[in-house]
């Protein structure tokens, strides 16, 4: 499952283009590429190769040649798209040169060593068949450092198991067909992604056995096993024998309260008395303010499944568990089921699978986050702030002005309730930026003109900016912990809120793998001051099913949990002291990262004098 978290823009596209600088996808020329039908039905056809691909190649090459590209993620999309086009046009040497150029431009060591390894294998296949593809991949892996590249290798092993025409057609049907039909064409970035998918379809399945053997042998080799640094950093349970309860708010769209018995915070503003005490239209929402995806008051603490998801919930859970197991190299029955389905199910069935995945993620994300804060920490009391709209029901809900205005208007009351409920920590595993809103407007059909979409998105994010910052400022005794994002961009390029706010009671968290090295996806920059595990983190979904997930969404709650542990040991600590203790006890990692050490942070809190 992939969470699409794309670059942001807070300067106007016209200004950026006047300077010749491409700061994000929004600065790309507005050219669209006709497909002659749905993306899912045409990207494997001849017209895609003869008409669409040459036009995209000309523009992408011109952009790389003539424009300054400030966004590293955008430069990667252009080069890898061009490498895929070179493969489709039977130019393997050109593909290899583009892949080498992108590796040289990467800042993350795993991408420097093994980035685009499957595209490289597809190019090698054209030069010497599957044997050359396999030998080249083996040499590439032997030249890498296991502690650096293992997570990347495991993910590519999963890709090899699932690659098929129907698998990619199903993804294209859900994420591109709607916009392509409404616009009559696709954007450059989507067209290049289609080229990458087609190159994968043509290059991977014919060599699946050979590539799987190389990747599998490498993963299983004892020398390539990686020590997990994080377990040893956890504080001992005995340190919390007399822990004081700590209220932690999970600011999401909801989590499953049934899997956290005895760990719900009670809000004095809304006692269980059968009355709507706070006047928000909901009776006895005693665990926090709850709203639906359109920010309307609701009594549901977890968004109910749509009729579509409810009818296939058992199948969808098996799909999600299988995909995640496969993504992390776990050889389970669920993983084998998912791999077989990806290779054999029809494109229509796989489009339904992806549609279900998007809603499953929207419903499960809050429970995953809450489980990392509360599991094994009985002193944690979970408070729900279900005020994050724009999920999937079952299709993605667009961000529109009415919902944005409603969200902004809610902020003062939410701040008041957080303070009244004595919440000490708020976890925010989400971000808002112009590019995310712009893309969702276009993909959902809420907007058809790219220039208008950018203008509307910019205005909406500005509407949300001030109220969100004000909530943080109005709650100086609460520590806000935010996930950095998963776009592999500097924070000034991603330009998200709350991640770019400067506030003493806000801590932004990036992500690492098990060995403590930055993941290939984590966003970074001056606002990202602490890092925690974000790769293959064990979580619980609604209903309690144990799964693994990746993303900075799961590094953030690990830091929120550590802060809660510090408060359980020393309730007098203020946010400034929590931040000081977390940063002072962090250990230096590769590239200057500051790595969370929860055990040392708790010891620091125990040794810090309490105010008299």
Buried (B, 14 or more C-beta within 10 A) or exposed (E): BBBEBBBBBBBBBEEBBEEEBBBBBBBBEEEBBBBEBBBBBBBBBEBBBEBBBEBBBEBBBEBBEEBEBBBBBBBBBBBBBBBBBBBBBEBBEBBBBBBBBBBEBBEBBBBBBBBBBBBBBBBBBBEEEBEBBBBBBBEBBEEBBBBBBBBBBBBBBBBBBBBBBBBBBBBBBBBBBBBBBBBEBBBBBBBBBBBBBBBBBBBBBBBBEBBBBBBBEBBEEEEBEBEBBBEEBBBEEEBBEEBEBBBBBBBBBBBBBEBBEEBBBBBEBBEEEEEBBBEBEBBBBBBBBBBBBBBEBBEEBBBEBBEBBEEBBEEBBBBBBBBBBBBBBBEEEBBBBBBEBBBEBEBEEBBBBBBBBBBBBBBBBBBBBBBBBBBEBBBBBBBBBBBBBBBBBBBBBBBBEEBBBBBBEBBEBBBBBBBEBBBBBBBBBBBBBBBBBBBBBBBBEBBEEBEEBBBBBBEBBEBBBEBBBBBBBBBBEBBBBBBBBBBBBBBBBBBBBBBBBEBEBBBBBBBBBBBBBBBBBBBBBEBBBBBBBBBBBBBBBBEEBEBBBBBBBBBBBBBBBBBBBBBBBBBEBBBEBBBBBBBEBBEEBBEEBBBBBBBBBBBBBEEBEEEE
